[in-house]
Amino acid sequence: MAWPSGTMNALHALTHLSHAPLADVFDAPWQAWSQQVLAAADDDARVALIDQFLEPRWQAARAHGETRTNVVGDWVRALSAQATAVGWGQSARNIERRIKAWAGQPLRRLRRLNRVEQSFFEARARMQAGKLSWADIAAWGGYADQAHLCRDMREITGHSPSELARKVEEDESYWAYRIWS
């Protein structure tokens, strides 16, 4: 099967795979799915097929620890993609304005929120394994130092990292942190 040129360009941009026949890249279930997507009547049907096919695979990958739960990060990436796809005003500044109008927060703050969230979840996992070091968490999260992590976490959550970790374990009102991590 030959790939439509736009599809091939998109696949190459997303995966960095070279232009290759479909059979050389994907196994039978993926090939059958791609045929269904190509044969779909309209974009809504194609999007539904893509969601139905990819969602269970994504959830299975997450269940096996192949990827971390990243609620905020997934949302920010989806929001960024949607803002980019609108089609008008494609400059970076226009996309950032669109995101701020839709989310009520600038993209930079949303990315900070995601970094704090991921650092907290990593800290929680290490705490449960008995290997918690806030300096290591700061380095893992890409912070300049432990104080930088503490400032960001306090600004976003209102608590220091250790205080937030304690509250999550002891205070029932912090249940959302427990189910996400």
Residue pairs with C-beta under 8 A, 6 or more apart in sequence:
1 21
1 22
1 23
1 31
1 34
1 35
2 21
3 11
3 19
3 22
4 38
8 19
11 17
12 18
12 19
17 25
22 31
22 34
23 31
26 34
33 49
33 53
36 49
37 46
37 49
37 50
40 46
40 49
58 67
61 67
62 68
62 69
68 118
68 121
69 121
69 180
69 181
70 114
70 117
70 118
71 117
71 180
72 110
72 113
72 114
72 117
73 114
73 117
73 118
76 107
76 110
76 111
76 114
79 99
79 102
79 103
79 110
80 95
80 99
80 107
83 95
83 98
83 99
83 102
84 90
84 95
86 98
88 94
89 95
89 97
89 98
95 107
96 106
96 107
99 106
99 107
99 110
100 106
100 107
103 110
105 113
112 152
112 156
113 156
115 141
115 142
115 143
115 152
116 141
116 152
116 153
116 156
116 157
117 180
118 141
119 137
119 138
119 140
119 141
119 143
119 149
119 153
119 161
120 153
120 157
120 161
120 164
120 165
120 177
120 181
121 180
121 181
122 137
122 140
122 141
123 132
123 134
123 137
123 161
123 165
124 165
124 168
124 177
124 181
125 181
126 132
126 133
126 136
126 137
127 165
134 146
134 149
134 150
134 161
134 162
135 145
135 146
137 149
137 161
138 144
138 145
138 146
138 148
138 149
141 149
143 149
143 152
149 161
150 160
150 161
153 159
153 160
153 161
153 164
154 160
157 164
159 167
164 174
164 177
167 174
168 174
168 177
168 178
